[in-house]
Amino acid sequence: IQISDNWPGYSLDLFTYPQHYYGDLEYVLIPHGIIVDRTERLAKDIMQDIGDNDIVVLCVLKGGYKFCADLVEHIKNLSRNSERFISMKVDFVRLKSYHNDQSMQDMQIIGGDDLSKLTGKFIFLLCKDIVGTGRTMKVLLNNIEKYKPKMIKVA
């Protein structure tokens, strides 16, 4: 799905939304249903990509948590209703790029089990709620590639 820069969005009259947002919103850019549908499609694509392999889902906190939970749930549902069961291990990491409100040159990875356990695994990285410059993802990918997983995918 591509949304052009000049897309005016959907009229608020087409949706229900919490009253505390009244006066603050001008339009809906991407309806929730489209996000749910695309997340489900992504889960289907992931199932196809991994074949019969088990996967490690690495969720980048904090912004990626909701997306990660939704995507994992879709994968579980697809696995439950298919001919094969996909085993998933979910782990969480957080990247710290600020210290005392000052941006640090090097990012620090916090949390996650021993990352050496990723060696030889099929890994899906779940990004933050948004990928801006890609700096965070590059740092994480460089770190994980040291452990030589069989596959890395970013969702």
ZAMARGU-4260 file (C-alpha; in steps of 0.2 Angstrom, whole numbers, plus 5000, padded with zeros to 4 digits):
<rodrens>
0) 5000/5000/5000 | 5007/5017/4995 | 5000/5033/5002 | 5005/5049/4993 | 5011/5064/5002
5) 4996/5074/4995 | 4983/5061/5001 | 4970/5070/5010 | 4965/5056/5021 | 4947/5050/5026
10) 4934/5061/5033 | 4931/5060/5051 | 4913/5058/5048 | 4916/5040/5042 | 4923/5034/5059
15) 4919/5033/5077 | 4933/5039/5089 | 4935/5044/5107 | 4927/5060/5112 | 4943/5067/5119
20) 4950/5067/5102 | 4937/5079/5096 | 4944/5095/5090 | 4962/5088/5088 | 4960/5077/5073
25) 4957/5083/5055 | 4956/5066/5046 | 4961/5048/5047 | 4976/5043/5037 | 4975/5024/5038
30) 4960/5016/5046 | 4963/5003/5059 | 4955/4989/5048 | 4968/4992/5035 | 4982/4990/5048
35) 4974/4974/5054 | 4973/4967/5037 | 4990/4971/5032 | 4997/4964/5048 | 4988/4948/5045
40) 4995/4947/5027 | 5012/4950/5034 | 5010/4935/5046 | 5005/4925/5031 | 5020/4930/5021
45) 5031/4926/5036 | 5024/4909/5037 | 5027/4906/5019 | 5045/4913/5020 | 5050/4902/5035
50) 5044/4885/5029 | 5044/4872/5043 | 5057/4881/5053 | 5054/4888/5071 | 5057/4907/5073
55) 5063/4919/5086 | 5054/4935/5087 | 5064/4949/5093 | 5053/4964/5098 | 5061/4981/5100
60) 5053/4990/5114 | 5044/5001/5118 | 5035/5006/5103 | 5035/4990/5094 | 5026/4980/5108
65) 5008/4982/5101 | 5013/4978/5083 | 5023/4963/5089 | 5009/4956/5100 | 4997/4958/5085
70) 5009/4950/5072 | 5013/4935/5084 | 4994/4932/5087 | 4991/4932/5068 | 5006/4920/5066
75) 4999/4909/5080 | 4982/4909/5072 | 4988/4904/5055 | 4999/4891/5063 | 4985/4883/5073
80) 4974/4882/5057 | 4988/4875/5045 | 4995/4858/5042 | 5011/4863/5052 | 5015/4870/5069
85) 5027/4885/5070 | 5036/4886/5087 | 5040/4904/5091 | 5051/4911/5105 | 5048/4929/5108
90) 5061/4940/5116 | 5062/4959/5120 | 5076/4971/5118 | 5077/4990/5120 | 5089/5002/5112
95) 5095/5016/5122 | 5102/5031/5112 | 5100/5045/5125 | 5108/5048/5142 | 5102/5062/5152
100) 5093/5070/5137 | 5109/5070/5127 | 5110/5059/5111 | 5124/5046/5112 | 5135/5042/5098
105) 5134/5023/5101 | 5117/5015/5105 | 5116/5002/5120 | 5106/4986/5118 | 5096/4983/5134
110) 5088/4967/5139 | 5085/4951/5128 | 5091/4934/5133 | 5109/4930/5129 | 5110/4935/5110
115) 5122/4921/5107 | 5107/4910/5107 | 5102/4917/5090 | 5115/4908/5081 | 5108/4897/5067
120) 5090/4903/5071 | 5077/4911/5059 | 5074/4928/5066 | 5061/4941/5063 | 5065/4958/5070
125) 5050/4968/5074 | 5054/4986/5073 | 5049/5001/5083 | 5032/5009/5079 | 5041/5018/5065
130) 5057/5017/5056 | 5064/5035/5054 | 5082/5036/5049 | 5085/5017/5051 | 5099/5021/5063
135) 5091/5010/5077 | 5088/4996/5065 | 5106/4996/5058 | 5113/4995/5075 | 5102/4981/5080
140) 5105/4971/5064 | 5124/4974/5065 | 5124/4967/5082 | 5113/4952/5078 | 5123/4947/5062
145) 5138/4944/5073 | 5129/4928/5079 | 5126/4921/5062 | 5107/4918/5062 | 5101/4908/5047
150) 5089/4922/5042 | 5085/4939/5048 | 5069/4948/5042 | 5063/4965/5048 | 5044/4968/5050
</rodrens>
